[in-house]
Amino acid sequence: MDTGGRILGVVITPANVQDREGAKQLLEKVKDRLPRLSHLWADGGYSGSFVEGVKEKWGWTVEIVQKPKDQQGFLVLPRRWVVERTFAWLGKYRQLSKDYERLPESSEAMIYAAMIHRMVRRLCPA
């Protein structure tokens, strides 16, 4: 998603696929549609070889947003709240609240439909 929380691409993977591998599939899918993409933010689960792999393959930088070492309790972290907010937006759509779909392509299409609905509602509110 972009910094405003709008979905740029979706890849649905089985539960046994690591997030890093799914992210690589997603980046491969959107690389041609996002020619200005140059910097990514990710959480700590993407640190290590993912950062170097993205730099080598596509030339993009990846910034890992870490929580402070001395953090106790809840703290809003820069950039990561955008992702959580978007998940909350999507969670309001009944079709996405549970795994109703049989095919991953159907789930992907429902996510796109929900984001399109959200964007249209922002353009012309009720």
Residue pairs with C-beta under 8 A, 6 or more apart in sequence:
1 7
1 8
1 82
1 83
1 86
2 8
3 79
3 82
4 82
5 82
5 83
5 85
5 86
5 89
6 86
6 115
6 119
7 86
7 111
7 112
7 115
8 30
8 33
8 34
9 26
9 29
9 30
9 33
10 26
10 108
10 111
10 112
11 22
11 25
11 26
11 29
11 108
12 104
12 105
12 107
12 108
13 21
13 22
13 25
13 104
19 45
19 46
20 45
20 46
20 49
20 50
23 42
23 46
23 50
24 50
24 53
24 54
27 54
27 58
27 60
30 37
31 37
31 58
37 60
38 59
38 60
38 61
39 60
39 61
39 62
39 63
40 54
40 60
40 61
40 62
40 63
41 62
41 63
41 64
41 65
41 79
41 80
42 50
42 62
42 63
42 64
42 65
43 64
43 65
43 80
44 64
44 65
44 66
44 67
46 62
46 64
47 64
50 62
51 62
51 64
54 60
54 61
54 62
55 61
55 62
63 79
65 77
65 78
65 79
65 80
67 75
67 77
68 75
89 114
89 118
90 96
90 111
90 114
90 115
91 97
93 110
93 114
93 117
95 110
95 114
96 107
96 110
96 111
96 114
99 107
101 107
101 110
